[in-house]
Amino acid sequence: MSGEKDLAMLLQNMEPILNAGEYVFCHIEKLNQISDMDEVLFFFRENEAITLVLEKRIADHWNLEYAYISSWITLNIHSSLEAVGLTAAFANALKQENISCNVVAAYFHDHIFVAKHDAEKAMESLYNLSKI
């Protein structure tokens, strides 16, 4: 189950899905500051701090600071971690629409975070890319 590697197949079958909700990027010093890790979508440990991505409502409830409210798009194809060109292809398509994206490549899928106000435009751009 290593996932799809062929770029043409990935693009044709990526099936972008706009997940419900608003998501934010926050930072904390230590994981023990989080009362319920099940509420965290993902975290990444950097030298400066730990980045958390979670629903805005949870960040608000926990009084965490954030500056960017995003929508979360999942590419519903199992892409291989060794696939070449997928991130470049969708990032370039979004760039053409002047849409910033933050990308997470997880084991099964690629996940794209775009500014909340760009979500529908990003979905349209991704659908158009899959038709090429």
N, CA, C and O of each residue as an XYZ file, in Angstrom:
528
protein
N       0.831     -1.207      0.000
C       0.000      0.000      0.000
C       0.864      1.254      0.000
O       0.741      2.095      0.891
N       1.721      1.381     -0.977
C       2.619      2.528     -0.982
C       2.035      3.748     -1.671
O       2.617      4.827     -1.563
N       0.927      3.634     -2.366
C       0.286      4.772     -2.996
C       0.705      4.971     -4.441
O       1.652      4.354     -4.931
N      -0.036      5.857     -5.113
C       0.183      6.156     -6.525
C       1.399      7.055     -6.709
O       1.596      8.014     -5.963
N       2.215      6.731     -7.717
C       3.408      7.520     -8.026
C       3.295      8.259     -9.357
O       3.964      9.272     -9.556
N       2.464      7.769    -10.265
C       2.358      8.355    -11.595
C       1.648      9.718    -11.535
O       0.498      9.807    -11.106
N       2.343     10.766    -11.967
C       1.817     12.124    -11.844
C       0.512     12.306    -12.616
O      -0.427     12.917    -12.106
N       0.445     11.790    -13.818
C      -0.783     11.938    -14.610
C      -1.970     11.302    -13.894
O      -3.056     11.879    -13.859
N      -1.768     10.121    -13.325
C      -2.836      9.447    -12.575
C      -3.201     10.228    -11.314
O      -4.375     10.352    -10.966
N      -2.187     10.747    -10.640
C      -2.434     11.532     -9.423
C      -3.288     12.752     -9.735
O      -4.264     13.025     -9.037
N      -2.928     13.475    -10.770
C      -3.660     14.691    -11.126
C      -5.078     14.371    -11.583
O      -6.030     15.040    -11.181
N      -5.217     13.363    -12.409
C      -6.518     13.002    -12.951
C      -7.478     12.520    -11.865
O      -8.685     12.742    -11.955
N      -6.940     11.862    -10.840
C      -7.788     11.229     -9.824
C      -7.639     11.834     -8.433
O      -7.979     11.178     -7.448
N      -7.146     13.049     -8.324
C      -6.864     13.592     -6.991
C      -8.113     13.915     -6.171
O      -8.028     13.951     -4.943
N      -9.251     14.147     -6.789
C     -10.518     14.367     -6.090
C     -10.386     15.270     -4.858
O     -10.467     14.781     -3.731
N     -10.186     16.563     -5.051
C     -10.078     17.450     -3.886
C     -11.389     17.523     -3.105
O     -12.473     17.614     -3.681
N     -11.260     17.480     -1.803
C     -12.411     17.569     -0.898
C     -12.180     18.738      0.047
O     -11.135     18.833      0.690
N     -13.160     19.624      0.126
C     -13.093     20.740      1.064
C     -13.702     20.279      2.382
O     -14.907     20.046      2.474
N     -12.856     20.150      3.399
C     -13.326     19.725      4.719
C     -14.057     20.872      5.405
O     -13.720     22.039      5.207
N     -15.040     20.541      6.195
C     -15.801     21.554      6.925
C     -14.932     22.176      8.013
O     -14.022     21.531      8.533
N     -15.213     23.417      8.348
C     -14.566     24.068      9.477
C     -13.528     25.101      9.080
O     -13.199     25.280      7.907
N     -13.032     25.766     10.097
C     -11.959     26.754      9.967
C     -10.776     26.240     10.769
O     -10.941     25.749     11.886
N      -9.590     26.354     10.202
C      -8.388     25.797     10.821
C      -7.343     26.876     11.012
O      -7.238     27.806     10.213
N      -6.564     26.742     12.085
C      -5.539     27.736     12.405
C      -4.227     27.050     12.763
O      -4.194     25.900     13.199
N      -3.161     27.795     12.564
C      -1.816     27.366     12.931
C      -1.436     28.137     14.187
O      -1.486     29.367     14.201
N      -1.061     27.429     15.229
C      -0.666     28.035     16.504
C       0.697     27.478     16.903
O       1.203     26.539     16.290
N       1.277     28.069     17.935
C       2.523     27.490     18.444
C       2.515     27.482     19.964
O       1.963     28.367     20.618
N       3.156     26.440     20.500
C       3.282     26.269     21.943
C       4.711     25.818     22.235
O       5.451     25.436     21.328
N       5.083     25.868     23.500
C       6.438     25.450     23.895
C       6.532     23.947     24.167
O       7.506     23.298     23.784
N       5.512     23.404     24.831
C       5.551     21.985     25.218
C       4.181     21.351     24.987
O       3.144     21.993     25.150
N       4.205     20.079     24.604
C       2.949     19.382     24.334
C       2.072     19.232     25.570
O       0.854     19.097     25.446
N       2.663     19.253     26.750
C       1.838     19.112     27.952
C       0.947     20.337     28.199
O       0.137     20.331     29.126
N       1.087     21.374     27.389
C       0.196     22.527     27.461
C      -1.167     22.217     26.839
O      -2.115     22.986     27.001
N      -1.263     21.101     26.134
C      -2.501     20.719     25.460
C      -3.275     19.753     26.346
O      -2.753     18.719     26.764
N      -4.522     20.102     26.626
C      -5.323     19.274     27.529
C      -5.935     18.065     26.831
O      -6.265     17.083     27.497
N      -6.098     18.107     25.506
C      -6.726     16.999     24.792
C      -6.109     16.872     23.397
O      -6.525     17.558     22.464
N      -5.123     15.997     23.263
C      -4.426     15.828     21.981
C      -5.356     15.331     20.876
O      -5.046     15.502     19.697
N      -6.490     14.721     21.228
C      -7.439     14.277     20.219
C      -8.051     15.445     19.450
O      -8.607     15.252     18.369
N      -7.955     16.637     19.993
C      -8.489     17.830     19.325
C      -7.504     18.422     18.312
O      -7.879     19.289     17.522
N      -6.260     17.967     18.326
C      -5.223     18.506     17.451
C      -5.246     17.736     16.133
O      -5.196     16.506     16.125
N      -5.321     18.466     15.024
C      -5.282     17.821     13.715
C      -3.891     17.262     13.461
O      -3.745     16.098     13.089
N      -2.862     18.095     13.660
C      -1.484     17.613     13.612
C      -0.581     18.601     14.319
O      -0.940     19.759     14.533
N       0.607     18.116     14.680
C       1.612     18.999     15.252
C       2.954     18.660     14.644
O       3.184     17.550     14.165
N       3.837     19.649     14.676
C       5.191     19.461     14.161
C       6.152     20.197     15.074
O       5.964     21.377     15.370
N       7.171     19.500     15.513
C       8.152     20.072     16.432
C       9.255     20.765     15.623
O       9.947     20.130     14.828
N       9.406     22.070     15.838
C      10.474     22.842     15.220
C      11.422     23.316     16.315
O      11.094     23.213     17.497
N      12.574     23.825     15.948
C      13.526     24.310     16.949
C      12.934     25.410     17.812
O      13.184     25.461     19.016
N      12.151     26.292     17.201
C      11.631     27.450     17.929
C      10.454     27.120     18.846
O      10.325     27.686     19.932
N       9.596     26.198     18.398
C       8.384     25.865     19.159
C       7.712     24.674     18.487
O       8.226     24.123     17.513
N       6.572     24.292     19.014
C       5.757     23.231     18.420
C       4.604     23.901     17.691
O       3.844     24.669     18.283
N       4.478     23.606     16.406
C       3.363     24.124     15.622
C       2.186     23.171     15.773
O       2.337     21.957     15.635
N       1.022     23.723     16.054
C      -0.223     22.963     16.131
C      -1.140     23.438     15.013
O      -1.190     24.631     14.712
N      -1.858     22.520     14.403
C      -2.943     22.892     13.506
C      -4.195     22.240     14.064
O      -4.241     21.035     14.313
N      -5.208     23.073     14.253
C      -6.438     22.604     14.850
C      -7.581     23.503     14.446
O      -7.371     24.564     13.858
N      -8.789     23.082     14.760
C      -9.939     23.908     14.442
C      -9.871     25.213     15.216
O      -9.442     25.255     16.369
N     -10.302     26.266     14.558
C     -10.290     27.597     15.165
C     -11.079     27.625     16.472
O     -10.665     28.268     17.437
N     -12.198     26.938     16.504
C     -13.030     26.957     17.715
C     -12.279     26.364     18.911
O     -12.463     26.812     20.043
N     -11.437     25.360     18.663
C     -10.648     24.755     19.742
C      -9.555     25.721     20.179
O      -9.332     25.907     21.375
N      -8.875     26.334     19.221
C      -7.839     27.323     19.555
C      -8.440     28.466     20.360
O      -7.825     28.942     21.315
N      -9.628     28.908     19.988
C     -10.296     29.980     20.738
C     -10.613     29.519     22.159
O     -10.405     30.256     23.123
N     -11.116     28.298     22.276
C     -11.456     27.745     23.594
C     -10.207     27.635     24.482
O     -10.280     27.868     25.689
N      -9.071     27.284     23.885
C      -7.816     27.141     24.624
C      -7.038     28.444     24.718
O      -5.933     28.465     25.259
N      -7.594     29.521     24.204
C      -6.944     30.846     24.219
C      -5.577     30.838     23.548
O      -4.632     31.457     24.037
N      -5.476     30.129     22.419
C      -4.230     30.112     21.648
C      -4.276     31.218     20.598
O      -5.326     31.505     20.023
N      -3.142     31.820     20.365
C      -3.053     32.892     19.371
C      -2.824     32.318     17.980
O      -2.174     31.285     17.820
N      -3.362     32.995     16.985
C      -3.157     32.647     15.584
C      -3.358     33.907     14.748
O      -3.975     34.871     15.201
N      -2.840     33.891     13.545
C      -2.963     35.058     12.674
C      -3.584     34.707     11.323
O      -3.869     35.599     10.524
N      -3.792     33.440     11.067
C      -4.201     32.974      9.749
C      -5.326     31.965      9.909
O      -5.158     30.946     10.580
N      -6.464     32.240      9.301
C      -7.597     31.315      9.339
C      -7.683     30.653      7.976
O      -7.772     31.323      6.947
N      -7.655     29.326      7.987
C      -7.600     28.614      6.714
C      -8.725     27.600      6.572
O      -9.421     27.240      7.521
N      -8.855     27.164      5.325
C      -9.700     26.018      4.991
C      -8.768     24.864      4.684
O      -7.617     25.063      4.295
N      -9.275     23.660      4.863
C      -8.482     22.445      4.689
C      -9.036     21.643      3.521
O     -10.199     21.238      3.521
N      -8.187     21.422      2.532
C      -8.549     20.635      1.357
C      -7.734     19.338      1.388
O      -6.517     19.366      1.569
N      -8.408     18.217      1.212
C      -7.741     16.919      1.134
C      -7.798     16.423     -0.300
O      -8.860     16.440     -0.923
N      -6.660     15.979     -0.831
C      -6.651     15.308     -2.126
C      -6.940     13.848     -1.845
O      -6.154     13.166     -1.187
N      -8.062     13.372     -2.340
C      -8.592     12.070     -1.938
C      -8.003     10.898     -2.735
O      -8.687      9.902     -2.969
N      -6.754     11.017     -3.145
C      -6.074      9.898     -3.778
C      -4.919      9.500     -2.874
O      -4.249     10.354     -2.292
N      -4.690      8.202     -2.760
C      -3.566      7.742     -1.938
C      -2.288      7.963     -2.735
O      -1.917      7.146     -3.577
N      -1.630      9.066     -2.462
C      -0.390      9.408     -3.156
C       0.803      8.825     -2.410
O       0.846      8.821     -1.180
N       1.754      8.341     -3.168
C       2.975      7.813     -2.568
C       3.806      8.960     -2.008
O       3.816     10.063     -2.555
N       4.489      8.686     -0.930
C       5.422      9.683     -0.397
C       6.601      9.893     -1.345
O       7.352     10.858     -1.205
N       6.759      8.996     -2.297
C       7.825      9.095     -3.282
C       7.362      9.707     -4.605
O       8.159      9.829     -5.535
N       6.103     10.088     -4.701
C       5.580     10.679     -5.939
C       6.310     11.988     -6.234
O       6.607     12.769     -5.330
N       6.591     12.206     -7.504
C       7.320     13.405     -7.932
C       6.396     14.316     -8.727
O       5.784     13.883     -9.703
N       6.293     15.566     -8.315
C       5.615     16.574     -9.106
C       4.231     16.975     -8.669
O       3.733     18.010     -9.112
N       3.583     16.199     -7.815
C       2.208     16.530     -7.418
C       2.146     17.860     -6.685
O       1.346     18.728     -7.036
N       2.975     18.022     -5.680
C       2.964     19.276     -4.920
C       3.270     20.453     -5.830
O       2.608     21.488     -5.747
N       4.259     20.310     -6.691
C       4.613     21.397     -7.620
C       3.446     21.722     -8.541
O       3.177     22.893     -8.810
N       2.752     20.698     -9.025
C       1.641     20.924     -9.958
C       0.497     21.694     -9.293
O       0.020     22.683     -9.848
N       0.054     21.257     -8.121
C      -1.069     21.977     -7.526
C      -0.643     23.319     -6.946
O      -1.430     24.266     -6.950
N       0.589     23.420     -6.446
C       1.066     24.716     -5.947
C       1.145     25.726     -7.092
O       0.806     26.897     -6.916
N       1.589     25.277     -8.248
C       1.669     26.174     -9.401
C       0.272     26.590     -9.867
O       0.056     27.752    -10.210
N      -0.676     25.652     -9.881
C      -2.047     25.989    -10.262
C      -2.638     27.019     -9.304
O      -3.316     27.950     -9.736
N      -2.385     26.858     -8.010
C      -2.880     27.818     -7.024
C      -2.146     29.155     -7.152
O      -2.746     30.214     -6.972
N      -0.871     29.104     -7.459
C      -0.088     30.330     -7.666
C      -0.684     31.161     -8.801
O      -0.740     32.388     -8.717
N      -1.125     30.488     -9.855
C      -1.722     31.188    -10.995
C      -2.971     31.972    -10.571
O      -3.344     32.944    -11.227
N      -3.604     31.557     -9.495
C      -4.787     32.238     -8.955
C      -4.424     33.149     -7.781
O      -5.303     33.701     -7.119
N      -3.120     33.299     -7.532
C      -2.619     34.119     -6.422
C      -3.109     33.603     -5.063
O      -3.481     34.381     -4.185
N      -3.099     32.269     -4.911
C      -3.542     31.629     -3.676
C      -2.339     30.991     -2.995
O      -1.656     30.145     -3.572
N      -2.097     31.403     -1.784
C      -1.050     30.809     -0.958
C      -1.533     29.463     -0.442
O      -2.715     29.291     -0.142
N      -0.603     28.497     -0.338
C      -1.008     27.207      0.213
C       0.059     26.694      1.171
O       1.256     26.908      0.975
N      -0.397     26.028      2.187
C       0.453     25.339      3.150
C       0.106     23.872      3.028
O      -1.061     23.494      3.130
N       1.117     23.042      2.808
C       0.903     21.656      2.421
C       1.416     20.697      3.494
O       2.478     20.904      4.082
N       0.642     19.653      3.728
C       1.053     18.559      4.605
C       0.911     17.272      3.803
O      -0.180     16.939      3.340
N       1.999     16.561      3.644
C       1.959     15.255      2.995
C       1.909     14.209      4.101
O       2.906     13.954      4.776
N       0.748     13.613      4.277
C       0.594     12.552      5.266
C       0.758     11.205      4.557
O       1.013     11.167      3.353
N       0.615     10.122      5.279
C       0.879      8.800      4.709
C      -0.038      8.484      3.527
O       0.428      7.989      2.501
N      -1.325      8.762      3.658
C      -2.278      8.394      2.610
C      -2.602      9.525      1.640
O      -2.807      9.279      0.452
N      -2.649     10.756      2.129
C      -3.142     11.856      1.299
C      -2.296     13.113      1.483
O      -1.561     13.267      2.458
N      -2.433     14.001      0.504
C      -1.867     15.338      0.631
C      -2.982     16.262      1.103
O      -4.137     16.132      0.696
N      -2.612     17.191      1.966
C      -3.574     18.121      2.553
C      -3.083     19.533      2.298
O      -1.905     19.840      2.484
N      -3.997     20.387      1.871
C      -3.655     21.745      1.483
C      -4.462     22.706      2.348
O      -5.682     22.582      2.456
N      -3.785     23.645      2.950
C      -4.445     24.677      3.742
C      -4.328     25.992      2.987
O      -3.229     26.440      2.663
N      -5.470     26.602      2.712
C      -5.518     27.882      1.997
C      -6.316     28.861      2.846
O      -7.115     28.454      3.689
N      -6.097     30.148      2.621
C      -6.867     31.155      3.357
C      -8.357     30.898      3.167
O      -8.800     30.561      2.069
N      -9.115     31.055      4.225
C     -10.554     30.756      4.212
C     -11.245     31.430      3.027
O     -12.084     30.810      2.373
N     -10.911     32.677      2.743
C     -11.581     33.404      1.668
C     -11.188     32.903      0.271
O     -11.824     33.283     -0.712
N     -10.165     32.069      0.167
C      -9.728     31.519     -1.117
C     -10.191     30.080     -1.354
O      -9.856     29.493     -2.382
N     -10.939     29.513     -0.444
C     -11.261     28.083     -0.497
C     -11.993     27.687     -1.776
O     -11.583     26.737     -2.443
N     -13.050     28.383     -2.128
C     -13.831     28.009     -3.311
C     -13.016     28.188     -4.583
O     -13.076     27.351     -5.484
N     -12.264     29.262     -4.657
C     -11.405     29.515     -5.815
C     -10.323     28.440     -5.916
O      -9.987     28.001     -7.015
N      -9.785     28.020     -4.790
C      -8.780     26.957     -4.775
C      -9.387     25.637     -5.250
O      -8.768     24.914     -6.032
N     -10.581     25.326     -4.786
C     -11.245     24.098     -5.224
C     -11.464     24.116     -6.734
O     -11.226     23.109     -7.401
N     -11.907     25.225     -7.271
C     -12.122     25.350     -8.712
C     -10.804     25.139     -9.467
O     -10.770     24.445    -10.483
N      -9.736     25.734     -8.970
C      -8.431     25.600     -9.592
C      -7.956     24.138     -9.580
O      -7.414     23.653    -10.574
N      -8.160     23.448     -8.468
C      -7.769     22.048     -8.359
C      -8.613     21.147     -9.267
O      -8.088     20.225     -9.891
N      -9.914     21.415     -9.337
C     -10.770     20.650    -10.253
C     -10.303     20.850    -11.693
O     -10.225     19.892    -12.463
N      -9.994     22.097    -12.056
C      -9.532     22.379    -13.414
C      -8.208     21.665    -13.698
O      -8.002     21.160    -14.801
N      -7.328     21.622    -12.727
C      -6.046     20.935    -12.890
C      -6.264     19.439    -13.154
O      -5.541     18.836    -13.947
N      -7.244     18.855    -12.502
C      -7.492     17.417    -12.661
C      -8.080     17.076    -14.030
O      -8.096     15.910    -14.423
N      -8.560     18.078    -14.751
C      -9.165     17.843    -16.075
C      -8.153     17.994    -17.214
O      -8.487     17.757    -18.374
N      -6.940     18.380    -16.893
C      -5.919     18.598    -17.936
C      -5.429     17.282    -18.482
O      -4.571     17.261    -19.365
